[in-house]
Amino acid sequence: QVQLVESGGGLVQPGGSLRLSCVASGRIFRIYAMGWYRQAPGKQRDLVATITSNGVTNYADSVKGRFTISRENAKNLMYLQMNSLRPEDTAVYYCTLLGTGYWGQGTQVTVGL
């Protein structure tokens, strides 16, 4: 059984920054690609960024140049550094082991005054 737990969400002003973390239980973490998704109220869950087991990254166009995904395999950790945040980034952010069906419970990010 794999568990994923996100943290680091909160309320931030436009233009601000947050860093999300995702910690995974289990020894399979390092062999899987991982990703961050987000879901705004009334909308579908959308891909934000992915990272392979050896660190190759991919981003949604809406976050390129502002968000950075990274991972520390030795610590079973994945991060999402979010800079220049905009109100449209407001959503619940989820981490996932790609292709496994394992998801975290989500962490709320709210960008506003």
CORVENSUL-V898050 format. One record per residue. N is the residue number from 1. PHI is phi in whole degrees, 0 to 359 (none if undefined). OMEGA is omega as a letter, one per 40 degrees, with the letter a starting at -180 (none if undefined). Layout:
n:N phi:PHI omega:OMEGA
n:N phi:PHI omega:OMEGA
//
This chain:
n:1 phi:none omega:i
n:2 phi:250 omega:i
n:3 phi:240 omega:i
n:4 phi:239 omega:a
n:5 phi:230 omega:i
n:6 phi:267 omega:i
n:7 phi:205 omega:i
n:8 phi:105 omega:i
n:9 phi:288 omega:i
n:10 phi:163 omega:i
n:11 phi:258 omega:a
n:12 phi:219 omega:i
n:13 phi:283 omega:i
n:14 phi:306 omega:a
n:15 phi:90 omega:a
n:16 phi:278 omega:a
n:17 phi:228 omega:i
n:18 phi:216 omega:i
n:19 phi:238 omega:i
n:20 phi:268 omega:i
n:21 phi:235 omega:i
n:22 phi:224 omega:i
n:23 phi:251 omega:a
n:24 phi:244 omega:i
n:25 phi:271 omega:i
n:26 phi:93 omega:a
n:27 phi:271 omega:a
n:28 phi:275 omega:a
n:29 phi:311 omega:a
n:30 phi:289 omega:a
n:31 phi:265 omega:a
n:32 phi:253 omega:i
n:33 phi:290 omega:a
n:34 phi:230 omega:a
n:35 phi:209 omega:i
n:36 phi:248 omega:i
n:37 phi:237 omega:i
n:38 phi:217 omega:a
n:39 phi:221 omega:i
n:40 phi:271 omega:a
n:41 phi:304 omega:i
n:42 phi:77 omega:a
n:43 phi:238 omega:i
n:44 phi:283 omega:i
n:45 phi:281 omega:a
n:46 phi:244 omega:i
n:47 phi:291 omega:i
n:48 phi:254 omega:a
n:49 phi:198 omega:i
n:50 phi:227 omega:i
n:51 phi:214 omega:i
n:52 phi:282 omega:a
n:53 phi:297 omega:i
n:54 phi:253 omega:i
n:55 phi:96 omega:i
n:56 phi:282 omega:a
n:57 phi:247 omega:i
n:58 phi:212 omega:a
n:59 phi:228 omega:i
n:60 phi:294 omega:a
n:61 phi:303 omega:a
n:62 phi:291 omega:a
n:63 phi:241 omega:a
n:64 phi:303 omega:a
n:65 phi:84 omega:i
n:66 phi:245 omega:a
n:67 phi:251 omega:i
n:68 phi:226 omega:i
n:69 phi:261 omega:i
n:70 phi:207 omega:i
n:71 phi:211 omega:i
n:72 phi:237 omega:a
n:73 phi:298 omega:a
n:74 phi:295 omega:a
n:75 phi:250 omega:a
n:76 phi:56 omega:a
n:77 phi:240 omega:i
n:78 phi:229 omega:a
n:79 phi:232 omega:i
n:80 phi:224 omega:i
n:81 phi:274 omega:a
n:82 phi:242 omega:i
n:83 phi:244 omega:i
n:84 phi:50 omega:a
n:85 phi:294 omega:a
n:86 phi:238 omega:i
n:87 phi:304 omega:a
n:88 phi:288 omega:i
n:89 phi:278 omega:i
n:90 phi:298 omega:a
n:91 phi:181 omega:i
n:92 phi:271 omega:a
n:93 phi:256 omega:a
n:94 phi:239 omega:i
n:95 phi:255 omega:a
n:96 phi:209 omega:i
n:97 phi:273 omega:a
n:98 phi:299 omega:i
n:99 phi:80 omega:a
n:100 phi:252 omega:a
n:101 phi:85 omega:i
n:102 phi:271 omega:i
n:103 phi:228 omega:i
n:104 phi:279 omega:a
n:105 phi:275 omega:i
n:106 phi:96 omega:i
n:107 phi:224 omega:a
n:108 phi:279 omega:i
n:109 phi:241 omega:i
n:110 phi:236 omega:a
n:111 phi:248 omega:a
n:112 phi:185 omega:a
n:113 phi:279 omega:none
//
